[in-house]
Structures are given as C-alpha cells and as structure tokens.
Amino acid sequence: MQAKIDSQRFNEQGYLIIPGLVPENELDDRRAQYENLLEKQKMVWVRNRKPGDPPGGRWDYAEHPTVDIGFNPGIVDQENSKAIDIWMQENTLGTSRLLMRSHDAAPIYMQMMCSPVTNHGPGRWHRDIHPEDMAPLEALQKDVEENGPRQVQWNIPLYDDDVLWIIPGSHSRPNTEEENRLLAANPRQPLPGGMPVELKAGDAVVYNNYLLHWGSNYSTKLRRIVHGTFGHFTYYPDPGIGDFLSSAPQSTFQDWVERSERVRNATEAALRSVINRDAPGYRAALEDLHPGAGNSGKSLFTIFLSKATNQLQNLKRPDFDTLPEQVRKRAVTAHPFALCWGEEFGRRFTPAEAETLVQRFQKLDSRLQNDEGTFEPGFQSQPMRYIFSRMPAGADYESFIADWA
C-alpha cells in the first residue's frame, strides 16, 4: 500500500522521508538479495582492475562502491532478481509518478551504494547537475516549476544511516553568496541550513536531485543503500534482466523498455526535423517527448538535443580513437536524462547528418557558453565554458527554430 504522500511539502522542501518503506520482517531477505548482487559485482571489479589497482579493484578504493543493477549484464539472475521489484512497488514507482506528475516515470538507475573499504570521505556538497551535458540550473528549475520534477532520487538504507545531508529548499534557488564562499573554501564541511537525513533500516528518503546534498562521512560502519533514480527518459541496454522477473514485474519492465524505444525514436525524429528544416515536425517531436510540456520544458529538451548533437559529433569523428579517454567515454555512454543515447543511437546518423546538426545547433550552443571558462561551487563539474546557473537570452526553443527555419 502506498504511504500518504505530501506533494506540496516535497515541492517546497525538495525531499520527503517515508518511514518503513521496507517492512522490518522483509529486511533480512532484502539484505540477502543485495549481498548476492554485491558478491557478483566484486568479481567483475576484480576482472576489470587496471595496472596498479588493489586486488579488489574498485571495491578496494572507491568512496562509495556502487553496484549498477540495471546496466550490468551478468549481475542479475534468478536468485537475486527480486532485488529489482523494490522499484516496481506502489511506495516507490507510484510515489515517483505522483511527485513527478507523470505516469511515464520509470527507473533511470537501480543501484546499491556500499560503505568504503579505505576511502571514507567525506564527500563534496553538490547538486547532481553538470552543465556540459545538461543545462543551466535556471532552465532546469523553470522546467520543474512548469512541468514537475523531471526526476526524483531515492535512498533506502538496509541498515540505520545518517550519512546523507541536505539543505531543504535549495533545489528551487541558486546558491547563496555565503554558500559559494564556503564551498569554494572547503566543499567537505557542514553548511548553514544543512541537516542530516536520519533513517532507520527500511526507511526511505526521496528527493529532488537538484537539492544541495552531501555524503558527510562514510566511515567504517556497514552501509548498504538501495539507491535509484526515476525519470521521464530511460534506457535499458540489457533488457534481458526482465527475463528473471515474475509475470507482473516482467510486464512492468517490458513497458519501460518499450517506452525507452519510443523516446529514442522521438529523439531521432526531432533531430531529423532539424536536419530537414521542418519546424512543424520539430514541434511535434518535442510534444511526443513529453505530451503537454510547456515552453520551459520544450526549451529544456532543445538544450538537451544540442548536447546530443555534441555527442554525435564526437562519435562520428574520424580520429575518435585518438580523443582523450574521458571524451570517448562520454560519447559512447548513454545519459538518458538529457536525451543522449550513446553509441548505439549514434549509428542512426551518418557523419554528414551529424555535421549538419552541429551547424543547426551552433548558435544555441554558443549562447550556452561564456567567452572564458567559469566554475560555480556545488556542481558535479570542473571549470568550463558552459554556463552553470543563468539561462541566457535566446536559448529557448522558438529562438532555436528561428535560427534555421
């Protein structure tokens, strides 16, 4: 049964705590399922370790070793597949759809974060925003005001936990001058207005990931956090994990996979409309991506499509193999939140089509950048030319259409 959800409080504060999402009598089973997943992931980390890595690979050095369930072929099997169904329950899936005001909400990430072996933090205060492949904070926040959250994030601890800190209400405003000053001096210390999210085993916190939040101190205490993100746009490169689910969850998972394909097709239709200078087709494709989205949403999608074009440009470069590893990794990796679908999607376009798209999006891409590199504390990014917070003039979707139509 779904807990009573205070949507207004979530919109104002940016988070909700849901007590007892996993009932006490189910905790041992959940722990066993996720430990099984972790043991399989550890074997992958050992196989993938690089020269100089410790024997356990990432398990031995990561700040919070994370098991990626939905994107990791070979991790999920019949024995541990029930670990996935936590994201198909009314208390998670139903709550996410309610808070996002969308029946299309589905998991983007299904993970478990673990206590570290050696690197105990603390982490950095941050918003889950990186302007290089997303959008300025102001554009993201206007979209939330108009259309509801585009994604919500969950932490469900299997043991008591108070590592996560948040600043309530920070999801809907820019950083204050004091926050910027303190974050620039030391992003790993408490901030004014910050508070720990104190959860008992089986409780949950769901939050807007634009919220300023902090992994305060990972310590040596056993930590197993079932962690996931629901969004409008999803991608499942290994849909075979659905084969291990029982009939009802399997049907739900298949709906997610089909929805993902429809969104990728709408993304392709939008980009082809730009190639063909088809303004009505472009507007129709934006409507397909999110029926009923207003001007702020359509402008945000247009910025996302400019990022997808940058990804395509790199994928089609003849010297791709010589690019820096980080650039190549970003190009081949799907970032579904921002309509960047990775290497497989890139095969739908020729190098000439990618170059045409770069030309069409050039003015918009320039408007989203400063002349010199900048940096604002509290973002998951390094200094860059892309604007962090302010939405520049002319970055809306109608101005973009006017540039080429």
Residue pairs with C-beta under 8 A, 6 or more apart in sequence:
1 90
1 91
2 90
2 91
2 94
2 95
3 18
3 19
3 21
3 91
3 95
5 16
5 18
5 95
5 98
5 99
6 16
7 98
7 99
9 16
10 16
10 99
10 206
10 208
12 169
13 168
13 169
14 166
14 168
14 169
14 170
14 171
14 172
14 207
14 208
14 210
14 211
15 166
15 168
15 197
15 205
15 206
15 207
15 208
15 211
16 99
16 205
16 206
16 207
17 197
17 199
17 203
17 204
17 205
18 91
18 95
18 203
18 204
18 205
18 206
19 200
19 203
20 202
20 203
21 91
21 92
21 156
21 202
21 203
21 204
22 30
22 86
22 156
22 158
22 201
22 202
22 204
23 202
24 201
24 202
26 202
27 158
27 201
27 202
29 82
30 83
30 86
30 158
30 226
31 158
31 224
33 80
33 82
33 83
34 67
34 80
34 83
34 112
34 158
34 224
34 226
35 224
36 79
36 80
36 83
37 67
37 69
37 75
37 76
37 80
37 83
37 112
38 67
38 112
38 114
40 74
40 75
40 77
40 80
41 59
41 67
41 68
41 72
41 75
42 56
42 59
44 72
44 74
44 75
45 56
45 57
45 58
45 59
45 65
46 55
46 56
46 57
46 59
47 57
48 57
48 58
49 55
49 56
49 57
49 58
50 57
53 60
53 61
54 60
54 61
56 117
58 65
59 65
59 117
60 117
60 118
61 117
61 118
61 119
62 116
62 119
63 116
63 119
63 120
63 121
63 123
63 215
63 218
64 113
64 114
64 115
64 116
64 121
64 123
64 215
64 218
64 223
65 113
65 114
65 116
65 117
66 111
66 112
66 113
66 114
66 227
67 75
67 111
67 112
67 114
68 75
68 109
68 110
68 111
69 75
69 76
69 83
69 84
69 110
69 111
69 112
69 241
70 84
70 107
70 109
70 110
70 111
70 236
70 238
70 241
71 109
71 236
71 237
71 238
72 238
73 238
73 240
76 83
76 84
76 241
76 244
77 244
78 244
81 241
81 244
81 245
84 110
84 241
84 245
84 249
84 253
85 245
85 246
85 249
86 92
86 156
86 226
87 93
87 107
87 110
87 228
87 230
88 248
88 249
88 252
88 253
91 204
92 154
92 204
92 228
92 230
93 105
93 106
93 230
93 252
95 206
96 105
96 152
96 154
96 206
96 230
97 103
97 104
97 105
97 230
99 148
99 149
99 152
99 206
100 148
100 149
100 150
100 151
100 152
100 230
100 232
101 147
101 148
102 148
102 232
102 290
104 232
104 259
105 152
105 230
105 231
105 232
106 230
106 231
106 234
106 255
106 256
106 259
106 260
107 228
107 229
107 230
107 231
107 234
107 256
108 151
108 228
108 229
108 230
108 231
108 233
108 234
108 235
108 336
108 337
109 227
109 228
109 229
110 228
111 226
111 227
111 228
112 224
112 225
112 226
112 227
113 223
113 224
113 225
113 227
114 223
114 224
114 225
115 218
115 219
115 220
115 221
115 222
115 223
115 224
116 218
119 218
120 217
120 218
120 219
120 220
121 188
121 215
121 216
121 217
121 218
122 188
122 189
122 214
122 215
122 216
122 217
122 218
123 188
123 214
123 215
123 216
123 218
124 187
124 188
124 214
125 183
125 187
125 188
125 191
125 194
125 212
125 213
125 214
125 377
125 378
126 187
126 212
126 213
126 214
126 378
126 379
126 380
127 137
127 170
127 171
127 209
127 210
127 211
127 212
127 213
127 378
127 379
127 380
128 153
128 209
128 210
128 380
129 137
129 140
129 210
129 379
129 380
129 381
130 379
130 380
130 381
131 368
131 379
131 381
131 384
131 386
131 387
131 388
132 307
132 381
132 384
132 386
133 307
133 310
133 311
133 330
133 335
133 338
133 340
134 140
134 303
134 304
134 307
134 337
134 338
135 300
135 303
135 304
135 338
135 368
136 368
136 387
136 388
136 389
136 390
136 391
136 392
136 395
137 174
137 210
137 379
137 388
137 389
138 174
138 389
138 390
138 391
139 296
139 299
139 300
139 303
139 391
139 395
140 150
140 210
140 300
141 171
141 172
141 173
141 210
142 296
142 300
142 391
143 150
143 296
143 297
143 300
144 150
144 171
144 172
144 208
144 210
145 172
145 296
146 293
146 294
146 295
146 296
146 297
147 290
147 292
147 293
147 294
147 296
147 297
149 208
150 231
150 232
150 300
150 337
151 209
151 229
151 230
151 231
151 232
151 337
152 206
152 207
152 208
152 209
152 229
152 230
153 206
153 207
153 208
153 209
153 227
153 228
153 229
154 204
154 205
154 206
154 226
154 227
154 228
154 229
154 230
155 161
155 164
155 197
155 199
155 204
155 205
155 207
155 225
155 226
155 227
156 202
156 203
156 204
156 225
156 226
156 227
157 199
157 200
157 201
157 202
157 203
157 223
157 224
157 225
157 226
158 201
158 202
158 224
158 225
158 226
159 201
159 221
159 222
159 223
159 224
160 199
160 200
160 201
161 199
161 201
161 223
161 225
162 196
162 197
162 198
162 199
162 216
163 196
163 215
163 216
163 217
163 218
163 223
164 196
164 197
164 205
164 213
164 214
164 215
164 216
165 190
165 194
165 195
165 196
165 197
165 213
165 214
165 215
165 216
166 194
166 195
166 197
166 207
166 211
166 212
166 213
166 214
167 179
167 191
167 193
167 194
167 195
167 211
167 212
167 213
168 193
168 195
168 211
170 193
170 210
170 211
170 212
171 207
171 208
171 210
171 211
171 212
172 210
174 389
175 183
175 212
175 376
175 377
175 378
175 389
178 192
179 191
179 192
179 212
179 377
179 378
180 376
180 377
180 378
182 189
182 191
182 192
183 191
183 377
183 378
184 377
187 377
187 378
190 216
191 212
191 214
194 212
194 214
196 216
197 205
199 205
207 213
209 229
212 378
231 336
231 337
232 263
232 290
233 260
233 263
233 289
233 336
233 337
233 339
234 256
234 259
234 260
234 263
234 336
235 260
235 264
235 334
235 336
235 341
235 342
236 253
236 256
236 257
236 260
237 334
237 344
239 253
239 254
239 257
241 253
242 250
242 253
242 254
242 257
243 250
245 253
260 336
262 288
263 289
263 336
263 339
264 341
264 345
266 285
266 288
266 289
267 285
267 289
267 305
267 308
267 339
267 341
267 345
268 345
268 348
269 281
269 284
269 285
269 288
270 282
270 285
270 286
270 289
270 301
270 305
271 305
271 308
271 309
271 349
271 357
272 278
272 281
273 279
273 281
273 282
273 284
273 285
274 282
274 305
274 357
274 360
274 361
274 404
275 353
275 356
275 357
275 360
277 404
277 405
279 401
279 405
282 401
283 298
283 401
286 293
286 298
286 301
286 302
286 397
287 293
289 301
289 339
290 297
290 301
293 301
295 396
295 397
295 398
298 397
299 395
299 396
299 397
301 339
301 397
302 364
302 396
302 397
302 400
303 364
303 368
303 395
304 338
304 339
304 340
305 339
305 361
306 361
306 364
306 365
306 368
307 335
307 338
307 339
307 340
308 338
308 339
308 340
308 341
309 354
309 357
309 358
309 360
309 361
309 365
310 358
310 365
311 330
311 331
311 340
311 342
311 346
312 346
312 349
312 354
312 357
312 358
313 354
313 355
313 357
313 358
314 320
314 323
314 327
314 328
314 330
314 331
315 331
315 332
315 343
315 346
315 354
316 346
316 349
316 350
316 351
316 354
316 355
317 323
320 328
320 331
321 328
323 331
331 342
331 343
331 346
332 342
332 343
333 342
333 343
334 340
334 341
334 342
334 345
335 342
346 354
349 357
360 403
360 404
361 400
363 394
363 400
363 403
364 394
364 395
364 399
364 400
364 403
367 392
367 393
367 394
367 395
368 386
368 387
368 392
368 395
369 385
369 386
369 387
370 385
370 386
370 387
371 385
372 385
373 383
373 384
373 385
374 383
374 384
374 385
374 387
374 388
375 381
375 382
375 383
375 384
375 388
376 388
376 389
379 388
381 388
